[in-house]
Amino acid sequence: MTRRQLIGGSDAAAAVNLSRWKSPYRLWQEMVGEREPDDTADNEYAHFGTVLEDVVAREFQRRSGMKVVRDRRELLGLDCMIGHIDRRIVGRREGLECKTASLRMAKEWGEEGTDEIPSEYLVQCMHYLALTSYDAWHVAVLIAGNCFRTYKVQRDEEAIKVLIEREREFMSFVRGRRPPPPTTIEDVNWLWPSERAKTAIRATPEVEETVEKLRELKRLSKANENAMIECELAIKSYMQDNASLIDTIASREIVTWTAQEAHRIDIERLRKERPEIAAEFEIVTPSRVLRLKAKRNA
């Protein structure tokens, strides 16, 4: 078994669909080799997170009075988990995770001393607690470069049990090379980037109801953006590579999802090479567009 076939702490939330940044399907693509992970070499947040790890660890040690040491061991657990922790606390069955956060993310961190931290990091701590016999995991975060806070996640056997079960469920998709269900619009657009020529699929009553709900949400306002995304995800997941959706009774087309091409100018190349001939550098980008068809009166 390779390390690519194991779930690390930083990917645990994605595996159990609790990450805002990566879906289970996206993680599955990376683990089966269908898609490369994002390149973070030029990511400033990732860079300074690494640079400031020692600073955060030393400040935690100064404020808490607890001694921390780097732990370079590779932790393995069960048949699906791997972990590389930041620090362990000397003389205690406890670990430490060091984080940095932007001012924009400050609202995600709750009252200091609690376990009110972003869900991705809470899952990461439970993942590490599952791999160790430790009683708790501390999280120290430096927010916006000048706000330092500490949190503590206590061992929760029931939460750990559920996490292990869900990580094993995800790994069954990886080892069976079966994709998990899509959970984001990006997922469905990646899974079905184009339609089969002129094919249509008949809606179920539930899907037709979702179409009407989406139509109403679009009519109201963008305040319902999350609800609209949920409807669009359900409709696209049902349609898959079919070009249109027809209603349950009259076989009338109520939705189309078809590929189209967007034309744009490669500005950078245009400026460098041929500023006088813009059309020479036109880029054609395919995409599929979901359109609700005009509703006719009966």
N, C-alpha and C positions, 0 to 999 in steps of 0.2 A: 504494500500500500504506500503510495507517495504522499508527501505533505500536501499536494494539491487536492488530494481526496479527503482532507480533513478540514474541519471548520475552526478557524482561529478566532481569538477573542474579538478582533476588530470587525469580523464578518458575521459574528453570531446574531446580531440584530437583523441583518439582511436575511439570513437563513430562515428566521422565524417571522419575517414580514413586520418587523418593528423599526425599520430604518427609513428615514426620510430621504436618504441619498442613494440607496441601492435596493432594488427589488429582489425577491428570491429568484426570479427568472434571470435577471442580469447576473447575479452571483452564479447561478447554474451554468450560464454560458461561459463564464470565466473558468469554472472548475472542470468543465468537460472539454475546454480548449476551443470553443466556438468563437470566443471573443476575448481580446486582450484586456486586462485591467487598465483603467485610466492611468496615463503617465503622470506621476506627481512630481517629476524632476523639477519642473518650473513652477510648482504650486507654492506660493509664498506662505500660505497657512500651514501646509505640511512642513515646509522648511523650518519656519520659526517654532513650530511645535516641537520639532526634534532638537533644535538649538537650545530652547528654553527648558527642556525636560530637567536638566541638572539644576537649573535655577529654582524651579518649582519644588524639586525634591529637597534641596537644601533649606528653602524657606519653610517647608512643612516640618522638617526636622527642628529648625530653630523655634518655631512657634509651638509645636506640640511637645517638645522635649523628648520625643521618641527617636531613637537612632534607626536610620534606614540604610540598607545596602542594596546594591544592584544585584539582580538575580538573572544570570544568563542561561539558566537551564531551559531545556525544551520540555514542557509538560505535556504528557500524553494521557488521555483518559478514555475509557470505554473503546468504542470502535469508530468514533466520529469526531473527536475533539482534540485540539492542539492549542497550546498557549505559550506565549512569551511575555512574562509580566515585567513591569517597570522596576519595582522595588519590593523587598520584603522588610518587615519591621522586626528588628532584633529583639529576641526575648518574648515575642508575642506570636500567636497564631493568626497573623493579620498581614495583609499586603497593602500596597499603595499604587494607585494609578495617577499619573501626572498629566494634566490637560492645560491647554490654552484656549481662550475663546474671545471672539470679537465683541465689541459693545452691542452689536445687533443681537447677539445670542445671549446677552446677560439675562433676559427675561426667562430663559429656559432653566435657569438655576434658581432653586428655591431657597428656603431659609437655611442658613449655615448650620452645620451639625446634624442635619437630617439626611435622608436619602432621596431628597427631591432634586434629582439630576436628570439630564436628558435621557430618554428611554434607551438610546443606543448605548450609553455608558452604563446604565443600570444593568442591561443585559450582559454587557462585557464583564462587569464585576461578578454577576452570578455565574457566568461561564468559568471564570477563574476560580470561584469558590467551589464549583463542581469538580474542577481538576485538582483541588487541594483539600486538605483537611482543615483549612483555616476557618476561623469563626467570623471574620469580618474583613471588609475591604474598604480602605480609605480612598477618597478621591480628592486631590488638591487641584485647584484650577486658578489660573491667572487670567483675569478678564480685562481686556482692553489695556493690558500692560501695567495697570496700577491698582487693580482690585483683586485681592487674594482671598480665596474662600476654601474651606475644607468641609467635606461631607463624609458620611460613614454608612456603608451598606452592610447590614447584619446578614449572617447566613440564614437562609430560609429554605428548609428542606423541601417543602411542597413546591416552591417556585423553581428550585433546582430540578426536581423530578419532572415538572412540566417542560422546562427548557430542554432537558436531555431528550425527552420524547419527541419534541418538535424538531430538534436538530437531527435526530435519527430519521424522522419522517422526510426531512429535506434531503438527507444523504441517500435515501432510497431512490429519489429522482436522479441524483448524480450517478449512482452506481448502475442504475437501470437505463441511464442515458435517455430518460423521459423528462421532458420539460415540466416544471411545476406550472400551475395555472397562472396566467398573467394577472398582475395586480395594478399596473399603471398603463396610461395611454402609450407611453414609450414601448412597453412590452408588446401590446397588440399591434402597434405600427411596425415593430421589428418582426414579429411572427408572420404577419400577413401584409407585406409591403405592396402587393399588387393583387388584382382580382383575376379570377378566371373569366375568359371572354363571355360577357353577357349572361352569366349564370345568375339565377335568382334563388332565394331561399324563403320559404313561407314562415312567417312569424308565429310564435306561440302567443297565446293571450297575454302571458306575462311580459314578453318582449314588446308586444304592441302597446301595452300599458306603459312600458318604459319609454317608448318613442313619444307618446303623448306627454309624459312627464317632462321629457327633455324639451319638447316643443314649448311647453308652458314656462319652463325655467328660462329658456332663451328669450321669451317674450317679456318676462318680468324685469330682470336686471342681472348684472354681473355679480351681484351680492350672493348669488346662488352658485358661484363657480365650482365649489367642491361637489355640490349635488349634480351639477351638469357633467363634471368629469366622471362621476360614478355612473351616470346613465350612459354616457358615451362609451365607457369601458365595457359595460354590460352588452350594449348593442354590437360593438365591434367584435367582442369575444364570441357572440352568437353568430355573426355573419361570417367570420373568418375570411376565406378568400372568395366569397360570393360578392358579385357586383351590386346586387340590390336586394331589398327586403320587401316582400309583398304582404298585404294584410291577410287576416285569417278567413275572411268571408268572400270578398269580391275579387281577390287576386290583384288588387290595385297596388302599384308601387308606392311605398311610403318612405323609403330611405334608399339612397344610393351611396356607395363607398367605392369610388373609382380613382384610379391613378391619373395624375396630371403632371405636367412639366412646368417648373418655374424657371424663368430666364432672368439671369442677373449678370452684371458686369464684374469681372475680377479686377477690382479697382487697383490693387497693389501692382499686379503685373501690367495693367494698362498704363499706369503712370511711369513705370520703369522702362517699358519697351516700346509701346506704340501709342502714345497719347492721341494720335490723330485718327486711329482706326479702332473705335470702341467695339464694334461688332465682331472683330476678329477674336476677341477674348470672351465671348459670351459663354456662360456656363449653364448647362441644362441640368436641373435637379428634379428627379421624379418624386412625387408624393401622392398619397391617397387622400381624397377629401370626402368627408361624411356630410351629405346634404339631406335635410328633411324636405320631402316633397310637399308642395302646397296641398292643404287639406281641402277636399271638395265636399260640398254639402250633399247629403244623401238625396 
